[in-house]
Amino acid sequence: MLYAVFIFDLEIVNYRNYGRSRIRLDRGINLVVGDNAQGKSNLLEAIYLLSTLRSSRASSDADLVRRDLLHTEFPVARLATQVERSAGNLMLEVAIVGRTTDASHRAGKRVRVNGVPRRASEAVGQLAAVLFTTLDIDIAAGPPLLRRRYLDMMISQVDRGYLRAMQKYARVLQQRNSLLKRVQSREASASELNFWDQELAHSGGIIMQARADALGHLVPQAQFHMDRLSDGLETLSMTYRPAVGGLDEHDCPIDETEWTARMLRALAGLRTREIHAGATLVGPHRDDVIVEINALPADFGSRAQQRTAALSMRIAEASYLRRALGDDPVVLLDDVLSELDARRRRGVMEFLDTFQQTIVTTAEPDRVRDVMTRAAGRFVVAAGTITRFEGE
């Protein structure tokens, strides 16, 4: 596998509110300053999309194309970056095609790696990145979907087998749910579920094993950083709750085969209920990670505690990617530091200083003066245009 070190060239064309911008980033800290709604978040979203091939915010690809192009004949946005890495330089290009009235133009993403067309699944993780945002508080205290996404986006960058299993699982789950509804309405036999049970459990076993393995590294790291950022005043726990039934924290399958077997037993035991519901009630699409702060559910914690827990989880993610890849991810902080007090900000930056490249955005440069004085590169964003700032 090839590992990213740092981005040194980035081009953004017709993406969100950007027309055409090209910048050369520096090793170390890059600080991006701008008022709200000028394009700071869009910049980091673009970099994260180059890593994961998924937007951190948009519900569809069409939302990513510059709005005034959406009704043109061929609405397309383009992202391109050059990355220096230990295995040799990398060029990544992503074209995002919006909806069009021309049937010959297929909406979606086109990807090139070093000039060669690739499937999206082959490009994910070529540039590894971790994104901190002000909405991260919800990965600690929000719905289970966000914690599953936290794991999925992270693991997919280092394990293409996991990404393939996720894609297959989604297809099989859709087929199985459709069949359950047909069985419910007596249009199909319950015995037809046997094949789909095997397919779902096989992919599900791969996913649950990978999640359990990842959490084995994440939990102690997140706990360590929660303790460090809170000066020992707050504790954090994260417990995997796989949706296969009958497991507690001391009863965790040891490999994919056992996870698959557990899921098959759960599917068999719930078949009658699933037919009645017309939906699959067990499997990784219903997993959760229970987050507790000071031994209480995270949603009982204060906003400051929840924010520190979420920061600790993201820092643990960066540590996981570094460990799994053997090299550093690019670290992206979207207006996060301005919300922290000086002590927590110092604690976050002490850790992130150990990474090859960090890109920090802020609308309040006076609140991050300590970051500005240490930044290797400083940039200003205004109305979708980014320029280097050389002044004091």
N, C-alpha and C positions, 0 to 999 in steps of 0.2 A: 504494500500500500504506500502511496505517496503522501507526504506530510507538509502542511503549510507552515511557513515561518512568518512572513509578513507581506502585506500588500504594499507595493510601491507605485502602482499606477492604477487609476480607476476612472472609467468613463461612464457617464449616465446620459442617455438620450431618450427624451419623450417619456420619462418615467415619473408618475405622479405629477408634481408641479415643476419638474425639471424640463427645460428645453434641451440644451446640450451643455454639459459641464465635464471637464476633465481635470483631475488633480493628481499630484504626486504626493503620496503620504510618506511619513518618516518612520523609522524604527523608534520604538519607545512610545511616549505619550503624544497623541495628536488631540488638540483641543479645538472643538468646533463651536463657535458662538453665533447666536442669532435669536431674534425675537420669535415668539410662538407663531406657528403656521407659516414659517418661511422655508422649511425643507430639512430641518435637522433630523427629525425622526425618519423621514423618507430616505435620507442618506444611509442611515444605519440599517433600515429595512432592506435597502437594495443590497448592501454587503451581506446581510444575513441570508437573503434569497440566493445569492451566488453560492453560499455554503450549503444550504438545505434544499434549495429548489422549491421552497414554500414560503409564502409571505407570512410574516409574524402578525399581520393585522387584517389583511384583505380576505373577504369571503370568496372572491373570484378573481381570475386573472384580468378580466376586463377593468377592474377597479385600479389596476396598476398602470394602465396606459394613460398618458396625458389626456385630460378630459376633452380638450378642443380637437383631438384627433379621432374621437370615438365614432363620429359620423362620416369619416372620410372613407375612401375606397379600401384602404389597407392600414388600419390602425395598429401600429406596432411600437413597442418600447424596446430599448436595447441596453444591456448592461455588459461591460467588459472590464476585466481586471487582469493585471499581471502580478504574479505572486512569486516571491523568492522563497525557496525551500531547500532543505538539505538534499533532496533527491533531484534537484534541478528546477529551473524556473518553470512556471506554469502559466498558461493563458486560458482564462475561462470567459466564455461569451454566452449570454442568455438573451434570446429574442422572445418577447412576450407579445403574442398576437391576440388582439381583441376580437370581439364578435364582428363579423362582416356579412354583408348581403351576398357576397360572391361565394357560391358553394364550393369553389375550388380552393378557397382559403380556409384552412382548418385552424380554429382558435386553439390557443394553448401555448406551450413553451417549446422552443427549439434550442438545443444546447450544443456547444462545441467545446471540446477540450483540446488545447493545442492545435486548433484549426480543424479537428476531426469531429464530425457529428456523432453525438453519443445519446444514449437513452438517459433520461433524468436520473434513473436509479444508479447509473454508472458514474454520474458526476457528483452526486451527493457526497459531501465530506472531503472532496478533493481540496477544498479550502475549509478548514474547520474553524468554527466561530461560536462564541457564546454571547448572548444578548441580554443585558440587564435593562429593564424598563421600570417606569413608575407603576405599571400595572402588575408587576411581579408579586405584589402583596397577595394577589389572588391565588398564586400557586401554593401558598401556605394556608390561606383561610377560605378560598373559594371552592367551587364545585369539583368533584373528582375528575371531570373531563380535562381540566387544566393541569392536574398532576400527571395524568396519563400522557398528555401532550408534552409536558416537561421531559418525561422519560423517553418518549418516542423520538422527539427532535434530537435529543442528546445521543441516544444509542445508535440511531440511524447513521450518524456521521462517522461512526467507527466500525459498524458491522453491517455490511450489505446483505448478509443472510437474514438479519433482523428486518431490514427494510423489505426484502422480498417476502418474508413471512407475513409482515403487516399488510402488504398489498394483496397477497393471496387470501389472507384471513378476511379482509374487507369484502372481496368478491364472493367467497364461500358463505359468509354471514348473510349477505344479501340474498343469495340463492336459497339458503336454508330458511330464512324468514319468509320468503315467498312461498316455499313449499309448506311451511307450517300453516300459513293462511289457507292454502289449498286443501290440506288435510282437515283443517277446521271446518271448511265448507263441504267436506266429503267429495272433493274433486280429485283427491289423490289418496294413496294408502300410506299409513304411518310407517310401513316397512321401508318406504323410499327414503326415509330419514337416515337409515343406517349408513349409507355411503357418505352423506354430507356430514354426519357425526364424526366419521373417521377423518375426513378432510379438515374439518374445523378444529378437531382436537390436535391433529398433527401440527398445524400452523400455530395454534394456541399454545402448545407445549414449548415451541421454540421461543415465542414471545415472553411467556411467563418465566422461563428459565433465564433469559437475558435480563429481564427486569429485576429478578431476584439477585443475580450476579452484580448488576450495576449498583443496586442499593447497598450491597455489601461494602462497596467502596464509598458511596456517597454519604451514608449515615455517619460514620465516624468523622469524616471531613466536615460535614455540616455541623455536627455537635461541637467540634473543636472551634470552628469559626464563630458559632453563636456564643460560646463561652468567652472567646477573645474579644469580640466586638462589644459585648455587654459588661466587660470587666468582671466576669464570673457571676453576674447577678441573674442570668437567665439560662435555662436549660432547654434543649430541643431534642425531641425524639421523632423518628420517622419509622413507621411500621408498615410493611407491605401487607395489603389485604387482597390477595388474589380471589377473584370471583369464581371459585370452584367448590366452595362449601366445605365445612368440616375441618378447616385448618386453623391452627392458632400459631402464635409466634414461635412456638417450640417444635412445630410440625411442618417442616418445609421440604418438599421433594428435592432430591439431590441431582436430578438430571432431566433432560427433555422427555425421555421415555416415561419417567414417573409422572411428570406433569401431564403428559398426554393421557396416561391411564387414569389419573385423577379426574381429568376433564370428561373423559368418556363415561366414567361412573356417574358424574354429576349430571351429564346430559341424559343418561338412561333413567336416573332417579326423578328427573323433572319433566320427562316427556309429556305426561298427561297435562301438567300445568302449562307447559310451553305451547301445546296444541290449543289449549283453551285461550291462552294469551295471544297466540299468533306471532310470537316473538321468542328469540333465544335469550334465556334468562341467566346463563352462566358463560364465563369466558373473559378474556382480557379486555373486551370492550366495556366491561363493567368493573374492572379492577379499581382499586384506590390505594393511596398511600396516606395513612392516618398520621397527621402532623400534630404534635402536642408541644406546648410551651409551658414550662414549669409544671409538667404533668397534667395540664388541662388542654382540652381541644383548642387548636389555634384560633378558632373564631371567637373564643372567650378572651383572648389576649388584647392588649391595647394596640392601637395602630402602630406605635413605635416598636412594640415587640414583634408584631406581624411583619413589619418592614425589615427588621433585623433578621428574622427567621428566613424570609424570602431571599435576602442578600446572602445569608449563609448557604442556602441551597444553591444559588447561582455560583457562588465561589467554589462550592463542592463540585458543581458541574464542570467548571473550568479545570479543576484539579483532575477530575475523571478523564476529560478529553486529553489532557497533557499525559496522564499515565497510560491511557489506552493507545495513543498515537506515538508516544515517544518523542513528541515535539509539541510546541505551543499552539493553541488556537489563537485567533485574533479575538481580542476582548472588546466588546462594544457596550458602552454605558450611555443610555439615552436619558439625559436630564435627571439622573439618579442622585448624583453627589450633592446637588443643591438642597435636597430634602433632608440631608443628614447633618447632625451636629458635627462639630470639628473633630471630636474624638473618634466617632464612627467613620467619618470620612478618611481620617488618617489611617485607621485600621484597614479599611478597604484598599486604599492605595498602597499601603505597605505590602500587601499580598500581590496586587496587580502589577506593582513595579517589577516583579520577578518574571513577567511575561514579555515576549519579544515586541508586541505591539498592542497598544490600547488606544481606542478612539472614544473620546468623551465629548458629549454635547452639553451645552448649558444655555439658558436664556438669561442667567444672572452671573456674569463673569466675576463680579465683586465678591460673590460668595465662595468662589473657588480660586481665589488668588494664589493659594499654595500650589494648585495644579497648573495654573497659567505660567508661573515662574519656572516650572520644571518641564513644560511641554517642549518637545523637539520641533513640533509643527503646530502652527496656530492658523485657524481658518475662520472666515466669516461667511455665513449663509444669509442671503436676502433674496426673496422672491424666486426661489429655485435656482439661484446662481451661487456657486461657492468659489471663493477666492482666498488665496494665501494672505495672511496678515503678518507683516514684518515689523510692526511698531511695538512699542512697549505697552 
